[in-house]
Amino acid sequence: MGEEKEPIRITFVPVAHLSKGSPALVRKTIEKEMPQYIGLELCRPRLEALVRGGGRSPSLSMALSHPTTAVMYVAQQLLGKWWNLKPGEEMVEALRTARDIQRPVLLLDQDIRLTSKLIEKIPLKEKIGLVLGGGRMPGQGKEKMTLEKIMEPKNLEILLSKMEKEFPTTYRVFVSSRNKHMFEKLMKVEPESAVVVVGAAHVPGLLKLAKESEEKGGREIKAKVAR
């Protein structure tokens, strides 16, 4: 019999685009864990856009060129606030820290060009529903929820569940399909340990995928969430 391998250690760092504390949490976690790999919710085109300091989202002039594109331009601005769709300072800080401690970076996210194509297939009803939501989370009611409240695990799971129910295709395009892509890409390198920096909305799904992998006979995974 072969020697039994140690459990894979994965620490997920949930970040929010508008949270000033996210970059500090990223560096603190990476330096504490000293992982074999640092995984990021980025693809190559998004990394290049981040390095250039631009190209993160469609321009307004491009958005106004087509009604569907215009609707999705607004929707993406809302989703960007909700789900950290735009790479920000927290990703830059992760790259800096990876350089400082000399650890390889894994670009885990699905190519943004594929995601853009899938956006076009989202039903018009859902696109309009997102825009008419006025910046509120799905099922949230009239009052806007603060970022701190949204980041609480219990509230986040409730909101994600409501989004999946009210906007199923949107949820699949922006959340669940990308969760699956990122988890599978991470597992392909057979890491001993990793710190994975992702938007907070992805963490519950990634934790679930790790548990399901074990239940299917995969290697044991000790996953936790950075605080």
C-alpha positions as CSV (number, residue, x, y, z in Angstrom):
1,M,0.0,0.0,0.0
2,G,1.2,3.5,-0.8
3,E,1.8,6.1,1.9
4,E,-1.3,8.0,2.8
5,K,-1.1,11.6,1.9
6,E,-1.7,14.4,4.3
7,P,-4.9,16.4,4.0
8,I,-4.9,19.3,1.6
9,R,-5.0,22.6,3.5
10,I,-7.0,25.4,1.9
11,T,-7.7,28.8,3.3
12,F,-10.4,30.8,1.5
13,V,-10.1,34.6,1.9
14,P,-13.5,36.2,1.2
15,V,-13.1,39.7,-0.1
16,A,-15.4,42.5,-1.1
17,H,-14.6,45.0,-3.7
18,L,-15.7,47.9,-1.6
19,S,-14.2,46.7,1.7
20,K,-11.1,48.7,2.7
21,G,-10.1,45.8,5.0
22,S,-9.9,43.1,2.3
23,P,-6.3,43.9,1.2
24,A,-5.0,43.7,4.7
25,L,-6.8,40.4,5.4
26,V,-5.3,39.0,2.2
27,R,-1.7,39.8,3.2
28,K,-2.2,38.7,6.8
29,T,-3.6,35.4,5.8
30,I,-1.0,34.6,3.1
31,E,1.9,35.5,5.5
32,K,0.4,33.4,8.3
33,E,-0.3,30.3,6.2
34,M,2.8,30.4,3.9
35,P,0.9,28.2,1.4
36,Q,2.4,26.2,-1.5
37,Y,0.1,28.1,-3.9
38,I,-1.9,31.3,-4.0
39,G,-5.0,31.0,-6.0
40,L,-6.8,34.1,-7.3
41,E,-10.3,34.8,-8.8
42,L,-8.6,36.0,-11.9
43,C,-8.1,34.8,-15.5
44,R,-5.3,35.9,-17.8
45,P,-7.3,38.7,-19.6
46,R,-8.5,40.1,-16.2
47,L,-4.9,40.0,-14.8
48,E,-3.6,41.8,-17.8
49,A,-6.4,44.4,-17.4
50,L,-5.5,44.8,-13.7
51,V,-1.8,45.3,-14.5
52,R,-2.7,47.9,-17.1
53,G,-5.0,49.6,-14.6
54,G,-8.0,49.5,-16.9
55,G,-10.2,47.4,-19.1
56,R,-12.1,46.0,-16.2
57,S,-15.6,46.4,-17.6
58,P,-17.3,47.5,-20.9
59,S,-17.2,51.2,-21.7
60,L,-20.4,53.3,-21.5
61,S,-20.3,54.0,-25.2
62,M,-20.1,50.3,-26.0
63,A,-22.9,49.6,-23.6
64,L,-25.2,52.1,-25.3
65,S,-24.6,50.5,-28.7
66,H,-27.2,47.8,-28.1
67,P,-30.3,47.5,-25.8
68,T,-29.3,44.2,-24.3
69,T,-25.7,45.3,-23.8
70,A,-27.0,48.5,-22.1
71,V,-29.2,46.5,-19.7
72,M,-26.3,44.2,-18.8
73,Y,-23.9,47.1,-18.4
74,V,-26.1,48.4,-15.6
75,A,-26.6,44.9,-14.2
76,Q,-22.8,44.2,-14.2
77,Q,-22.2,47.4,-12.2
78,L,-24.7,46.2,-9.6
79,L,-23.2,42.7,-9.6
80,G,-19.8,44.1,-9.4
81,K,-20.7,45.7,-6.1
82,W,-22.5,42.6,-4.8
83,W,-20.1,39.9,-5.9
84,N,-16.7,41.5,-6.3
85,L,-16.7,40.9,-10.1
86,K,-14.1,43.6,-10.6
87,P,-10.6,42.7,-9.6
88,G,-9.4,45.4,-7.1
89,E,-6.7,46.2,-4.6
90,E,-7.2,42.9,-2.8
91,M,-5.9,41.1,-5.9
92,V,-3.0,43.5,-6.3
93,E,-2.1,42.9,-2.7
94,A,-2.2,39.1,-3.2
95,L,0.1,39.4,-6.1
96,R,2.5,41.6,-4.1
97,T,2.5,39.2,-1.2
98,A,3.1,36.2,-3.5
99,R,6.1,38.0,-4.9
100,D,7.4,38.9,-1.4
101,I,7.3,35.4,-0.1
102,Q,8.1,33.8,-3.5
103,R,5.1,31.6,-4.0
104,P,3.5,30.7,-7.4
105,V,0.1,32.2,-8.3
106,L,-2.7,30.2,-9.8
107,L,-5.2,32.1,-12.0
108,L,-8.3,30.1,-11.2
109,D,-11.2,31.9,-12.8
110,Q,-13.0,31.1,-16.0
111,D,-11.9,33.3,-18.9
112,I,-13.9,36.5,-18.8
113,R,-14.6,36.3,-22.6
114,L,-16.5,33.0,-22.0
115,T,-18.4,34.6,-19.1
116,S,-19.3,37.5,-21.4
117,K,-20.8,35.1,-24.0
118,L,-22.8,33.4,-21.3
119,I,-24.2,36.7,-20.1
120,E,-25.9,37.2,-23.4
121,K,-27.8,34.0,-22.8
122,I,-29.3,35.2,-19.5
123,P,-33.1,35.6,-20.0
124,L,-34.3,39.2,-20.5
125,K,-36.6,38.8,-17.6
126,E,-33.7,38.3,-15.2
127,K,-31.7,41.1,-16.8
128,I,-34.5,43.5,-16.2
129,G,-35.1,42.2,-12.7
130,L,-31.5,42.8,-11.8
131,V,-31.7,46.4,-13.0
132,L,-35.0,47.2,-11.4
133,G,-33.6,45.9,-8.1
134,G,-32.0,49.3,-7.8
135,G,-28.8,48.0,-6.2
136,R,-30.5,45.8,-3.6
137,M,-29.7,42.2,-3.1
138,P,-32.3,39.7,-4.4
139,G,-35.1,39.2,-1.9
140,Q,-33.6,41.9,0.3
141,G,-36.7,44.2,0.5
142,K,-36.7,48.0,0.5
143,E,-33.7,48.7,2.7
144,K,-30.2,48.2,1.4
145,M,-28.0,45.9,3.5
146,T,-24.6,47.2,4.6
147,L,-21.4,45.6,3.3
148,E,-20.6,44.3,6.8
149,K,-24.0,42.6,7.1
150,I,-23.7,41.0,3.6
151,M,-20.2,39.6,4.5
152,E,-21.6,37.7,7.5
153,P,-21.7,34.0,6.5
154,K,-25.3,33.4,7.6
155,N,-26.6,36.4,5.6
156,L,-24.4,35.6,2.6
157,E,-25.8,32.1,2.3
158,I,-29.4,33.4,2.6
159,L,-28.8,36.0,0.0
160,L,-27.1,33.5,-2.4
161,S,-30.0,31.1,-1.9
162,K,-32.5,33.8,-2.8
163,M,-30.5,34.8,-5.8
164,E,-30.3,31.2,-7.0
165,K,-34.1,31.0,-6.7
166,E,-35.0,34.4,-8.2
167,F,-32.3,34.7,-10.9
168,P,-31.2,31.0,-11.6
169,T,-29.4,31.6,-14.9
170,T,-27.6,34.7,-13.6
171,Y,-26.6,32.7,-10.5
172,R,-25.3,29.9,-12.6
173,V,-23.3,32.2,-14.9
174,F,-21.8,34.4,-12.2
175,V,-21.5,32.1,-9.3
176,S,-22.0,28.3,-9.5
177,S,-20.3,27.6,-12.8
178,R,-17.3,29.7,-11.8
179,N,-17.1,27.9,-8.5
180,K,-16.8,24.6,-10.2
181,H,-14.2,25.9,-12.7
182,M,-12.0,27.4,-9.9
183,F,-12.2,24.3,-7.7
184,E,-11.4,21.9,-10.5
185,K,-8.5,24.0,-11.7
186,L,-7.1,24.2,-8.1
187,M,-7.4,20.4,-7.7
188,K,-5.5,19.8,-10.9
189,V,-2.2,21.0,-9.4
190,E,-2.7,18.6,-6.5
191,P,-1.7,21.2,-3.9
192,E,-0.5,20.4,-0.4
193,S,-1.7,23.8,0.7
194,A,-3.2,27.0,-0.8
195,V,-4.7,30.3,0.1
196,V,-7.5,31.2,-2.3
197,V,-8.6,34.8,-2.7
198,V,-12.1,35.1,-4.0
199,G,-15.2,37.2,-3.8
200,A,-17.2,36.4,-0.7
201,A,-20.1,35.0,-2.7
202,H,-17.9,32.2,-4.0
203,V,-16.8,30.9,-0.6
204,P,-19.9,28.9,0.4
205,G,-20.0,27.1,-2.9
206,L,-16.3,26.3,-2.8
207,L,-16.5,24.9,0.7
208,K,-19.4,22.7,-0.5
209,L,-17.4,21.5,-3.5
210,A,-14.5,20.6,-1.1
211,K,-16.8,18.5,1.1
212,E,-18.4,16.8,-1.9
213,S,-14.9,15.9,-3.3
214,E,-14.1,14.1,0.0
215,E,-17.4,12.3,0.0
216,K,-16.8,11.0,-3.5
217,G,-13.6,9.4,-2.3
218,G,-11.2,12.2,-3.1
219,R,-8.3,13.3,-0.9
220,E,-9.2,14.8,2.5
221,I,-9.4,18.6,2.4
222,K,-9.1,20.7,5.5
223,A,-10.8,23.9,4.3
224,K,-11.3,27.0,6.4
225,V,-12.3,30.7,5.9
226,A,-9.9,33.5,6.9
227,R,-11.3,36.1,9.3
